[in-house]
Structure formats: structure tokens, C-alpha cells
Amino acid sequence: MLWVSPKRVAQILGGAITILSLAGLGTQWIRYTFGHDYQRGLNWLFTLDLEGNLPAWYSSTALALAATLLSLIGARKKDQGASYANHWFALCIIFFYLSIDEAISIHEKAGSIFAPFQLTGVFYYNWVILGIGFVVVVGLSYLRFLMALPPVHRWRFICAGTVYVTGALAVEMIEARWASLHGPGNLIYATFVWIEETLEMVGVAVFIYALWVYIEEEIASMILTVPPSLSRGQTVTRNPGRLHSVDDQYRPTGTDN
């Protein structure tokens, strides 16, 4: 099957994020500047923090794609008897959960356990307490895993995680403080939401790109690309350290070489 280059993947994801992010910001600006709440359904369709609309389904699909790539890497690492195969599978499970959560907002329901404490300020959205604990546990559990990665891949993964967590937790806490003081129904709050959700989408996109490059450079044998035009009795030679993209040229050779 054909292999899409990491650059092409980044372009596709970047284009989708740009459209959704600008549309989400634009509908909120129109809503709070001119008082048009409905906008012929466009407000609901592009609001970045709602369930069941285009941004939610994009984010859920992107997280599921990341989980799928992690499962492919984990399966290959397990076949190779690699030391951290289970870490890849655990990340796969985490990202599948995040994909489901993005669609139905499980984390907000889980935060209800802190409701009796009536928290305010940065913990007004009290689910972030669970989120912080989760990030700390996962981060500590994956220190050795990260150090075992080649440096270029390690820093891509760290960059992706930093961008995502900055949006999901840090900006969310700023947003929560504003909501506890001024309420959520204003343009400043909507702007915080826009920053948060955009950072999350960008973080996932960077992670998908990092995984795609990792597969291409480190696990080239995972995907064999055989063009249908090759006749019988011919084989494909390729660089074992790199997968062919859809733009690469094949070099058929005779079987007696």
C-alpha cells in the first residue's frame, strides 16, 4: 500500500486545524460582538468546546489516529522483543481513551467528585486536579522510555506533549479562574477556549507527525509498498531505513541479482 510522507500528513493536519480554529474564533467573535448566537447553525457547528460538532469529531479522529499509530509501533516492538513495547501499547490505550473523551467529555463528569468542595479560582473546573495527577504519574512513568528514544524523536514527543498539556491544563486553569470571576458568557472567555482547544489540536498534530517520522525512520519494515506495475519475477529494492512515500521512485531488479 502507499505510504504518505510525514510532510504531507503535517500539511493536511495543519490545514484542517487552521480552518477549524479560525472558524471557531470567527463565530465567537460574531456572537459576542454583534449578538448573533445562532448564525444559521454555524456557531454550534464550529464552537471549539462543544460535543458532536466538527471540531470535536476532528479532535476525536486525530487522537484515534495517534492511538492507531502507537498500536502499530507497539506490535512491531513486541515482535522485536524490544524493552519498551508495553509502553507503546499503554500510550495507545491512553490515546484511545482521550479520543472517546473528546467526543463525550468524560473528564468533566469525573470532576464532579470534587463538587462538594465548591472550588473556585484555577480549580473552578475541578477535573483539572485529576488531570494534573494523571500527567504527573504518566510523566514519571515514561522518563526512562523517553530517554531510551533517539534524541530527535524524544524532543518531538516532548514538544507535542508540552503543547497539548499547556492547552488542556494550563490554559484551562486560566480559563477556569476567569469563569469563576466573570462567568463564561463573554468574548474573553471564548478567546481562552479558542487558545486551549487550538493548542490541543496542534499538540496532537505534532505528535502524529512525530509518530509518522518515527515509523518511517525507525520501523521501515512495518509497511511494504509494492507497486502493482511490477511484473512477476521482479523484486523491489529500497533503503531499509526509510519507507517509500507516494512520490518515491521504485527500482525493479531481476530476481537473479
N, C-alpha and C positions, 0 to 999 in steps of 0.2 A: 504494500500500500504506500501511498505517497506521504512524504514527511514534510510538513510545513515548517519553514525556518523560524527560529525564535524571533527574529526581527519582524517577520510578517505577523506573528502572534501578537507581539507588542503593539504593532500598528493597529491591528483590529481591536484589541482591548482598549488602547488609548483613544481611538475614535469613538467607541461606544461610551466610554466614561465621559469624554468631553461633551458629547451630545446630551447625555442624561444629566450631568452636573449643571450645565448651562440652562437646560430646560427647567430643571428643578429650581434653580436660583431665580430664573425669569418669572416663573409662575408665582413664586412667593413675593417677589418684588411688586408684581401687578396686584396681587391680593392685598398687600398691606399699604401700598401707595394709592391705589385707586378704589379699593374696597370691593373688588370683584372676586368673590370667593369661589364661584363655580367655574367660570371661564370655559363653558361648554364641555366640562369634564376634564379639561387639561390639567387643572390644579390637582385633582385626585390622581390622574394618570402619571404625573411626573413628580409629585411630592416625595422627597427622598426618604422620609421616615415612616411611611405607611406600609401596610401589608398588601400583597396581592396586586401591586401595580408594576409598571415596567422597571423602575429601579430595584424594587425588591426581588423580582424574578431574575434580573440580570445578576445581582449580587449573589443570590442563591445558586444560580447556574455556575458562576465563576468559582465559587467555593467548592462546588461539586466537581468541577474540572480539576481544581488543585488536588482534591481528595483522590480522584482517579489517577492522576499522575503519580501521587505518592504511593498508591497501591501497586502501580506498575514497577516503580523503583523498589519497593519492599519485596515484591515477588522475585525480582531478579537478584536482589541482595541475598534473599533466603536461599535461592538456588546456588549461589556462590559461597554460601556459608559465611557471609560477612558478619562482623561483630555487632553491627547496629541495625540489623534487619528489622527487629521488632520495634525499634524507634520509628522507622519509616511507617510501619503499619499503625502504630499508635497515633502518629500525626494524621494518617489517613482517616482514622476514626474521629479525631478531633475536628477535622475539616468537614467531614460529612455531618457531624452534629451542628457545626456552625452554619452549614448550608440549610439544614432544616430550621434552625433557629432564625435565620434571616427571613425565612418565609412566614413563620408563625410566632416569632418573638417569645420564645420560651424563657429567655433570661429575665424579661420584665415580670413574668408570672412568678419565677423563682424568687425574685426580690421581695415578694410580698411577705416572706417570713420575717422581714425586719419592720413591717408596717406598724406593729405595736409600739415601736420606739419613736415614731414620728420624727425621723431625722430631717434635718434641714441643711442648707448650705450645699457644699460639694457632694454630700451624701443624700441629697433630696431624692435622687434616683438611686435607691438603696441597693439595687442589684450590683452596683459597681464594687461593693465590698466583696461579693463573691468573685467578681471579675478580677479584682486585684489579687486575691488569694490564688485564683487559678493561674494567673500569669506568673506569679512568683514560683509556684510549685512546678509548672511546666518549664520555666526558665532554668531553675536549678537542676531539674531532671535531665535537661538537654545540654548542659555545659560541656560534658565530655563528647557528646555526639557532635556538637558544633566544632570543637577543637580538632576532631578527627577528620573533618572535611577539608578539602583543599582550600587554601586561603581565599581565593577569588569567589568560590561558591559560598564559603562561610559568610563573607561580608555581604553578599547579595541576600542571603537568608536573613541576616541580622537587620539589614536595611529594610527589607519587606516587613519584618515583624515590628520594627520600631515605628514605621509609618502607620501600620494598622492599629497598633496599641495606642499610639498617640491620638488617633481619631476615636477609637472605641472607648477609651477610658479617660485620657487627659482632657480632651475637648468635651467629652460627655459630662465630666465633673464641672467644668466651667459653665457649660450649658445648664446643668442642674442648679448651680448657685444662682444664675440669672433667673431661672424659672421660679425658684423659691422666693426670690425678692420681688420680681416683676410679673411673674406669670409667663406662660408660653405663647400667648397670642399677640406677638409683636414681631417686627422685622428683624430686630437684633437677635432674638431667639432663633428665628428662622435662619439667620445667617450662621449662627453657631451650628445648627443642624446641618446646613449645607457643608460647612467645613468638615464636620465629623464624618458625614457619610462619604464625602469625596475622598478624604484620607483613607477611609476603609477600603473603598473601591480601588484606589491607587495601590495601597499596600498589597491587596490580593493579586492585582495585575503584576506587580513587581515579583511576587512570589511565584506566580505561574511562569513568568519569563525565566526566573532563576531555575525552576524545576525543568523547564524545557531545555535550557542550555546544559543543565547537569546531565539529562538523559542523552543529549547529543554528544557531549564530550566525554562522559564517564561510562555510559552504558550503551555504546553504539550497537551492540549485538542484540539489543532488545527488539529492534524493528528492522526487518529485512525488506528492502524495497526492490522489487523485481519488475522491470517494465514489461508490459505484455508484448512488445515488439520483438523481444529476443526470441530467436528461433531455438529449436531443440538442439542439444549438443553444444550450447554455449553457456558460459557462466559469467557472472558479474564480478569484476574486481573493484575494490573500493578501499579507501583509507579506513582501517579498523577502528581508528579513534574518532571517527566522525560519521554521522548519519548524512545521507543524501537528502537535500531539500528538493522541493518540486522544481527548482531551477537548475539543479545539478545535471551534469552530463555523465552518461554511463559509458563504460569502456568494455564492450563484449570481447571475450577472448575465446579461443578454441579450447576444448577440454583436454587436449594433449599438451597444453603449456605447463 
